[in-house]
Amino acid sequence: MSSTLTNKAQGASLNSLKAKVQSNPKDGESWLAIAMVLARFEPGPELRQAINKSIELQPDEHQAWLLAGLDLQQRQEPAAAQQWLQQIAQQQPTLVAPRLAAAQLLMANQAEKATQSFNSVIKDFPNDARAHLLFAEHLQNQGKLREAADQLEKALAIKPDVAENWAALAMLRLAERRYDAVVIAASKALELDITADEARLSRAEAYRQAAQWDLALADYRQANKSMPNNPFILLGSGACMAGRGEYDEALHLLKKAVQIKPDLAEVRLNIALVLASQDKSNEALKVLQTVLRQPGLSATLKDATVIAQSVLQENRRLKSVVSGAVESGDLTDMQKTLAQAPEALLQSDPQSSAQFQAMAQACQKWRSDESGTRDSPNDQRLEPELLAMAEACLLCRAADTGSDMANIWHAIRLGQSNVAALDDMQRRVLRVWRSVLDRRHLPTVVDDRSKGEACLRYWHFRIMAGSAASLPGLFKFTRNSIGLHQTTAPQHLIAAVRMMMNESAPCVPAGEARGSFMLAAISRTHAFVDGNGRLARFVFNGELERAGSQAMLFLPTMRKTLASCLDAAQYRHDFQPFQQFLLQARVGTRILLDEFKDRLG
């Protein structure tokens, strides 16, 4: 029945097109449309008439020549179409359309010859946008995504006003994980066509992968207006809600997506990751098992599922060990347990290794007199307990002004003997304050780099304890991003952390240089679900203290500048902007501590 309806609809369309050419016999576009309908449903003399009229009226329309070639292939042998199109090209060397059609005919079964043909056409007609577009399609079919995207960019440089092509470029860049390029291309498509939902979804996915949750959700919600209950939109929206820590809403959206499309394995994988983020590892592992049993699971999703499974199992093994080490202050048992990590989580990461080496080399040239982190005589009056309290308040995001810090100080000093009298935030500040003070008196934990991984897990637990969602002391189970940059994948984390702590860091001069290296490297690795930046700043100050300097405070107002400086250090291996930033941080520390002391009276 559906076939009959389709034939009727095509017949009505064909009659309408015939009426158009009857009233205007020179309407080349209508003749081409007639030929395209007839090629699908009624090949024969009438088709050849429509093709000939289309070529006569639009000789540079490659689709007409392609239809002619396909018709000739069906009536004779494939080589006949190539010979005829090449003959036309020789007779009319300024005409590109026959040569494009010849290249297209080769795409299905003679990929290498098609590539040669497209290269030849582009050499002779470098400014023909269609040649670049068709070559991009061919390259994409061959799985050569980067080359395909490059051809699309060349086509858009010639003809930049086609939204569909910008949307196609965005999809290709998304497959390459070039999220900054996705945003640019998709935004251009939407400027030209506000209804370009494919481009909007590509941009939403790029924002999601870059952990820009609000921007991604805005695009998903807009796309949902024209595509309600789309499981892929529900998947993306659920992942964003999970990224924002709104796990109940995330599960609601993801479970709704499963109801609509039960075979979408990525949704179930994300459900498992949300459960893991809620510290429900047993439930998460059961869901991962169902994912692995799903038929037709892609290699990429299977790998991601197996890695997540390995990390969750390892975290379950380590959870009591890490908490026990924190309770006792002895890392020996933790080190022994970490030495038994599964092979699946010990994969090396050449990219991280190269970055650590380059950053360490850059820090070896550090000049302390340029950064201004050496203490002035005035710094000696900054009491260690007050400075530690200020750092704890900032690490807990409890206060960022001297006045608020003074209030917390009074509450904690009064409540130390009765911790139950403190509220949750005050108790957390108290725990972190003690951790900052202990950092000064437990040099063996910080100094012994053979304990590198155990050291990071120990201190992460201490500063993030009380936040179950951060999984204190346990490594993350899925890859994430900082802005548009990918961080270290879970299967590479252990090797990366051990190289960072045991090989790269010792090569850097002690003090502010090594602290800066550690700050950049820990932030770049992003080993934990949450608290990586706070851990990096905590370790940075520990390195300063070991060298005889006082800790520095990083105010929220400095966060954007700090991110820019870290970007320069991590990806350009340039620490000069960070040295300038430390000048501001030192001044800011003095000002905030003076305000803190004044408020104490």
C-alpha positions in Angstrom: 0.0 0.0 0.0 2.8 2.4 0.9 4.4 1.7 -2.5 1.2 2.5 -4.3 0.9 5.8 -2.4 4.5 6.6 -3.3 3.9 5.9 -7.0 0.8 8.1 -6.9 2.6 10.9 -5.3 5.5 10.6 -7.8 2.9 10.6 -10.6 1.3 13.7 -9.3 4.7 15.4 -9.0 5.7 14.3 -12.5 2.5 15.6 -14.0 3.1 19.0 -12.3 6.6 19.2 -13.6 5.5 18.3 -17.1 3.0 21.1 -16.9 5.8 23.5 -16.0 8.0 22.6 -19.0 4.9 22.7 -21.3 4.4 26.3 -20.3 8.1 27.1 -20.2 10.1 24.7 -22.4 13.4 26.3 -21.4 13.0 25.6 -17.7 16.1 23.5 -17.3 15.6 22.8 -13.6 12.2 21.3 -14.2 13.6 19.1 -17.0 16.3 17.9 -14.6 13.6 17.2 -11.9 11.6 15.2 -14.5 14.7 13.2 -15.4 15.4 12.4 -11.7 11.8 11.1 -11.2 11.9 9.0 -14.4 15.3 7.6 -13.6 13.8 6.1 -10.4 10.5 4.9 -11.7 10.3 4.9 -15.6 13.7 4.6 -17.3 13.3 4.7 -21.1 13.1 7.1 -24.1 11.2 9.7 -22.1 14.0 9.7 -19.5 16.7 10.2 -22.2 14.6 13.1 -23.7 14.4 14.8 -20.3 18.2 14.3 -19.7 19.1 15.7 -23.1 16.8 18.8 -22.6 18.4 19.3 -19.2 22.0 19.1 -20.6 21.0 21.4 -23.5 19.6 24.1 -21.2 22.1 23.6 -18.2 25.3 22.2 -19.7 27.2 22.9 -16.5 24.8 20.9 -14.3 26.7 17.8 -13.3 23.6 15.9 -12.1 22.2 15.8 -15.6 25.5 14.4 -16.9 25.5 11.9 -14.1 22.0 10.7 -15.0 23.1 10.4 -18.6 26.1 8.3 -17.5 24.0 6.0 -15.3 21.5 5.5 -18.1 24.3 4.6 -20.5 25.8 2.2 -18.0 22.5 0.3 -17.7 22.1 0.1 -21.5 25.7 -0.8 -22.2 28.8 -1.6 -20.2 30.2 0.7 -17.4 33.3 1.6 -19.5 31.0 3.1 -22.2 29.8 5.9 -19.9 33.4 6.8 -18.9 34.5 6.9 -22.5 31.5 9.0 -23.5 32.0 11.5 -20.6 35.8 11.8 -21.3 35.1 12.4 -25.0 32.7 15.3 -24.1 35.3 16.7 -21.7 37.9 16.7 -24.5 35.5 18.4 -26.9 34.5 21.0 -24.3 37.6 21.5 -22.0 36.1 24.5 -20.2 33.1 22.4 -19.1 33.6 20.8 -15.6 30.2 19.0 -15.2 31.0 16.0 -17.4 34.3 15.4 -15.6 32.5 15.6 -12.2 30.0 13.1 -13.4 32.8 10.7 -14.5 34.4 11.0 -11.1 31.1 10.3 -9.4 30.5 7.2 -11.4 33.8 5.8 -10.2 33.1 6.4 -6.5 31.1 3.2 -5.8 33.5 0.5 -7.2 36.8 2.2 -8.2 37.7 4.4 -5.2 41.3 5.1 -6.1 40.5 6.0 -9.7 37.7 8.3 -8.3 40.3 10.0 -6.1 42.6 10.5 -9.0 39.8 11.9 -11.1 38.7 14.4 -8.5 42.3 15.6 -8.0 42.6 16.1 -11.7 39.3 18.1 -11.8 40.3 20.3 -8.9 43.7 20.9 -10.4 42.1 22.3 -13.5 39.1 23.9 -11.8 40.4 24.9 -8.3 37.6 27.5 -7.8 34.7 25.1 -8.5 32.9 24.6 -5.2 31.0 21.5 -6.4 34.3 19.7 -7.2 35.5 20.2 -3.6 32.0 19.2 -2.2 31.8 16.0 -4.2 35.4 15.1 -3.4 34.6 15.6 0.3 31.7 13.2 0.0 34.0 10.6 -1.6 36.7 11.0 1.0 34.1 10.7 3.8 32.8 7.5 2.3 36.4 6.3 2.4 36.6 7.1 6.1 39.1 10.0 5.5 37.3 12.5 7.7 40.0 15.1 8.1 40.7 15.2 4.3 36.9 15.4 3.7 36.6 18.3 6.1 39.5 20.1 4.5 37.7 19.8 1.1 34.5 21.1 2.6 36.3 24.1 4.0 37.7 24.8 0.5 34.2 24.7 -1.0 32.9 27.0 1.7 35.7 29.5 1.1 34.5 29.7 -2.5 30.8 29.6 -1.7 30.2 30.4 1.9 26.4 31.0 1.9 25.2 27.3 2.0 24.0 26.3 5.4 23.8 22.6 4.5 27.5 22.6 3.8 28.4 24.3 7.0 26.3 21.7 8.9 28.1 18.9 7.0 31.4 20.4 8.0 30.3 20.6 11.6 29.5 16.9 11.6 32.8 15.9 10.2 34.7 18.0 12.7 32.6 16.4 15.4 33.8 13.0 14.3 37.4 14.3 14.5 36.7 15.6 18.1 37.7 19.1 17.0 35.1 20.8 19.1 36.2 24.3 18.6 35.8 23.8 14.8 32.4 22.2 15.3 31.1 25.3 17.2 32.4 27.6 14.5 30.9 25.6 11.6 27.6 24.9 13.3 27.1 28.5 14.3 27.7 29.6 10.7 25.1 27.2 9.5 22.6 28.5 12.0 23.3 32.1 11.0 22.3 31.2 7.5 19.4 28.9 8.5 18.0 29.1 12.0 16.1 25.8 11.4 19.3 23.9 10.7 18.7 21.4 13.5 21.5 19.0 12.4 24.0 21.8 12.9 22.4 22.7 16.3 22.8 19.1 17.5 26.4 19.0 16.4 27.1 22.2 18.3 25.2 20.8 21.3 27.3 17.7 21.2 30.5 19.7 21.0 29.5 21.8 24.0 28.6 18.7 25.9 32.0 17.1 25.2 33.6 20.3 26.3 31.6 20.2 29.6 29.9 23.5 28.7 26.6 22.1 30.1 24.4 25.2 29.9 25.3 26.0 26.3 24.7 22.4 25.3 21.3 22.3 27.1 20.2 25.5 25.4 20.8 23.9 22.0 19.2 20.5 22.9 16.1 22.3 24.2 15.8 24.3 21.1 16.2 21.3 18.9 13.6 19.4 21.0 11.0 21.9 19.9 11.1 20.6 16.4 12.1 17.0 17.3 10.2 16.2 20.6 11.1 12.9 22.3 14.1 12.3 20.1 16.2 9.7 22.0 19.5 11.3 21.0 18.4 14.7 22.3 17.2 13.0 25.5 20.6 11.3 25.8 22.5 14.5 25.3 20.3 16.4 27.7 20.6 13.7 30.3 24.4 13.7 30.1 24.4 17.4 30.5 22.2 17.2 33.6 24.6 14.6 35.0 27.5 16.9 34.3 25.8 19.6 36.3 25.4 17.1 39.2 21.6 16.9 38.8 21.6 13.1 38.8 17.9 12.4 39.4 16.8 14.6 36.4 19.6 13.0 34.3 18.3 9.5 35.1 14.7 10.6 34.3 15.8 11.8 30.8 18.0 8.8 30.1 15.4 6.2 31.1 12.9 8.0 28.9 15.3 7.7 26.0 15.6 3.9 26.7 11.9 3.5 26.6 11.8 5.2 23.1 14.8 3.4 21.7 15.7 0.3 23.9 18.6 -0.7 21.6 20.5 2.6 22.0 23.5 1.2 24.0 25.0 4.6 24.7 22.0 5.6 26.8 22.4 2.5 29.0 26.1 3.3 29.3 25.3 6.8 30.5 22.8 5.5 33.0 25.6 3.4 34.5 27.9 6.4 34.6 25.2 8.4 36.4 24.7 5.6 39.0 28.5 5.4 39.5 28.5 9.2 40.1 26.0 8.6 42.8 28.4 6.1 44.4 26.1 3.2 43.4 28.8 1.1 41.9 27.0 -2.2 42.2 24.0 -1.0 40.3 26.2 0.6 37.7 28.1 -2.6 37.2 24.9 -4.5 36.6 23.9 -2.0 33.9 27.3 -2.2 32.3 26.8 -6.0 32.1 23.6 -5.5 30.1 25.4 -3.1 27.8 28.0 -5.7 27.0 25.4 -8.3 26.3 23.6 -6.1 23.8 23.9 -7.4 20.2 25.6 -5.3 17.6 27.5 -3.3 20.2 30.1 -1.0 18.4 33.8 -1.5 19.1 34.0 2.1 20.5 31.1 1.6 22.9 32.3 -1.8 23.9 35.8 -0.4 24.8 34.2 2.5 26.8 32.0 0.1 28.7 34.9 -2.3 29.5 37.0 0.5 30.7 34.2 1.9 32.9 33.7 -1.5 34.3 37.4 -2.0 35.1 37.6 1.4 36.8 34.5 0.8 38.9 35.7 -2.6 40.0 39.1 -1.1 40.8 37.5 1.7 42.8 35.4 -0.8 44.7 38.6 -2.6 45.6 40.4 0.6 46.6 37.7 2.4 48.5 38.3 1.0 52.0 42.1 1.0 51.4 42.2 4.7 50.6 40.0 5.6 53.6 42.1 3.4 55.8 45.3 5.1 54.7 43.8 8.5 55.5 42.7 7.4 58.9 46.1 5.9 59.8 48.3 8.4 57.9 50.3 5.4 56.6 50.4 4.8 52.8 52.1 1.5 52.8 49.0 -0.7 52.4 47.7 1.6 49.8 50.9 1.4 47.8 50.8 -2.4 47.9 47.2 -2.4 46.7 47.9 0.1 43.9 50.7 -2.1 42.6 48.1 -4.7 41.8 46.1 -2.5 39.4 44.6 -4.4 36.4 46.4 -4.3 33.1 43.4 -2.7 31.4 44.1 0.5 33.4 47.8 0.6 32.9 47.9 1.7 29.3 50.5 4.3 28.5 49.5 7.6 26.9 52.2 9.0 24.6 50.3 12.4 24.4 50.3 12.9 28.1 53.9 11.8 28.4 55.0 14.2 25.7 53.2 17.1 27.4 54.7 16.4 30.8 58.2 16.2 29.3 57.7 19.5 27.5 56.2 21.3 30.5 59.0 20.0 32.8 61.6 21.2 30.3 59.9 24.6 30.2 59.9 24.8 34.0 63.6 24.0 34.2 64.2 27.5 32.8 62.1 29.1 35.6 63.5 32.3 37.0 62.1 32.9 40.5 63.0 36.5 40.6 60.6 37.2 37.8 57.5 35.7 39.4 57.6 37.6 42.7 56.6 34.6 44.8 59.4 35.0 47.2 58.1 36.3 50.5 58.6 39.9 51.5 59.3 40.9 55.1 55.6 41.8 55.4 54.6 38.2 54.6 56.2 37.0 57.8 53.3 38.4 59.7 50.7 36.2 58.0 50.0 33.7 60.7 50.1 30.1 59.4 46.7 29.3 60.9 45.0 32.3 59.3 46.5 31.6 55.9 45.5 28.0 56.2 42.0 29.0 57.1 41.8 31.3 54.1 43.0 28.6 51.8 40.5 26.1 53.3 37.6 28.5 52.8 38.5 29.0 49.2 39.0 25.2 48.6 35.6 24.5 50.1 34.1 27.5 48.2 32.7 28.6 51.6 34.0 32.2 51.5 36.1 34.5 49.4 36.1 37.7 51.4 37.9 38.5 54.7 34.6 39.3 56.4 33.1 35.9 55.6 36.3 34.1 56.5 36.3 35.9 59.9 32.8 34.7 60.6 33.7 31.1 59.7 36.9 31.4 61.8 34.9 32.5 64.9 32.4 29.7 64.4 35.0 27.0 64.1 37.2 28.3 67.0 34.1 28.2 69.2 32.9 24.8 67.8 36.2 22.8 67.8 35.3 21.3 71.1 31.7 20.5 69.9 31.9 19.8 66.2 28.2 18.8 66.2 27.4 22.5 66.7 28.8 23.4 63.3 26.8 23.3 60.1 27.9 21.0 57.2 29.9 23.7 55.4 31.7 24.7 58.6 32.6 21.1 59.4 34.0 20.7 55.9 36.1 23.8 56.2 37.4 22.5 59.6 38.4 19.2 57.9 40.2 21.0 55.0 41.8 23.5 57.4 43.4 20.6 59.3 44.5 19.1 56.0 46.2 22.3 55.1 47.9 22.5 58.5 48.9 18.8 58.3 50.5 19.5 54.9 53.2 21.4 56.7 53.9 18.7 59.2 53.7 15.5 57.0 56.6 16.1 54.6 57.1 12.3 54.0 53.7 12.2 52.2 54.6 15.1 49.9 58.3 14.5 49.5 58.5 10.8 48.7 57.7 10.7 45.0 57.7 6.9 44.9 54.4 7.3 46.6 53.1 9.7 43.9 49.8 8.1 43.0 49.1 7.2 46.7 50.0 10.8 47.6 47.5 12.3 45.2 44.7 9.9 46.3 45.5 10.6 49.9 45.2 14.4 49.6 42.3 14.3 47.3 40.4 12.2 49.9 41.3 14.6 52.6 40.2 17.8 50.9 37.1 16.3 49.2 35.8 14.0 52.0 32.2 14.7 52.8 31.3 15.0 49.1 30.2 11.5 48.0 29.6 12.5 44.4 33.3 13.5 44.1 34.3 9.9 45.0 37.2 11.0 47.3 40.5 9.3 46.4 39.1 7.3 43.5 39.9 7.9 39.8 37.3 8.9 37.3 35.5 6.3 35.2 34.9 8.2 32.0 36.8 10.7 29.9 36.0 14.4 30.3 37.1 17.8 29.0 38.4 21.1 30.2 36.9 23.7 27.8 37.5 22.3 24.3 40.5 20.2 25.4 40.2 16.5 26.1 41.8 15.3 29.4 43.5 12.0 30.1 41.3 8.9 29.4 40.7 6.5 32.4 42.7 3.7 30.9 45.8 6.0 30.8 45.4 7.7 34.2 47.5 5.5 36.4 50.5 5.5 33.9 50.1 9.2 33.4 50.0 10.0 37.2 53.0 7.8 37.9 55.0 9.4 35.2 54.0 12.9 36.3 54.9 12.3 40.0 57.8 9.9 39.7 59.6 10.9 36.5 58.7 14.5 35.3 58.2 16.4 38.6 61.7 15.5 40.1 63.3 17.0 37.0 61.8 20.4 37.9 63.6 22.8 40.4 61.9 22.7 43.8 59.6 25.5 44.9 57.4 27.6 42.7 58.7 26.0 39.5 57.8 22.5 40.6 54.6 23.7 42.1 53.6 25.4 38.9 54.4 22.2 36.9 52.3 20.2 39.3 49.4 22.6 39.1 49.4 22.5 35.3 50.0 18.7 35.1 47.3 17.7 37.7 44.8 20.0 36.0 45.7 18.6 32.6 45.4 15.0 33.7 42.0 15.5 35.6 42.3 12.2 37.3 39.3 12.5 39.6 35.6 13.0 39.1 35.7 16.4 40.8 38.1 18.6 42.8 41.0 18.3 40.3 41.6 22.1 40.3 41.4 22.3 44.1 43.8 19.4 44.4 46.2 21.1 42.0 46.2 24.4 43.9 46.6 22.5 47.2 49.7 20.6 45.9 51.0 23.9 44.4 51.0 25.5 47.8 52.6 22.4 49.4 55.5 22.8 47.0 55.9 26.4 48.0 55.9 25.5 51.7 58.5 22.8 51.2 60.8 25.5 49.6 60.3 27.8 52.6 57.7 30.2 50.9 54.2 30.8 52.1 51.1 29.6 50.3 49.2 31.7 47.9 45.5 32.2 47.6 43.7 31.9 44.2 40.5 34.0 44.4 37.4 33.2 42.3 37.9 36.5 40.4 41.2 35.1 39.1 39.8 31.9 37.8 39.4 33.0 34.2 43.0 34.4 34.1 44.3 31.2 35.7 42.6 29.1 33.1 44.1 31.1 30.3 47.6 30.8 31.9 47.2 27.1 32.4 46.1 26.7 28.8 49.4 28.4 27.7 51.4 26.2 30.0 49.7 22.9 29.1 49.4 23.2 25.3 52.1 25.8 24.4 54.4 24.9 27.2 54.8 28.6 28.0 54.9 29.4 31.7 55.6 33.1 31.4 51.9 34.1 31.6 51.6 32.0 34.7 54.6 33.7 36.3 52.9 37.0 35.7 49.7 35.6 37.2 51.6 34.6 40.4 52.5 38.3 40.9 48.8 39.1 41.0 48.1 36.1 43.2 50.7 37.2 45.8 49.3 40.7 45.9 45.8 39.4 46.2 46.9 37.1 49.0 48.3 40.0 51.0 45.2 42.1 50.6 42.8 39.3 51.5 44.8 38.3 54.6 45.0 41.9 55.8 41.2 42.1 55.4 40.8 38.8 57.2 42.9 40.0 60.1 41.2 43.4 60.3 37.8 41.7 60.6 39.1 39.5 63.5 39.8 42.7 65.4 
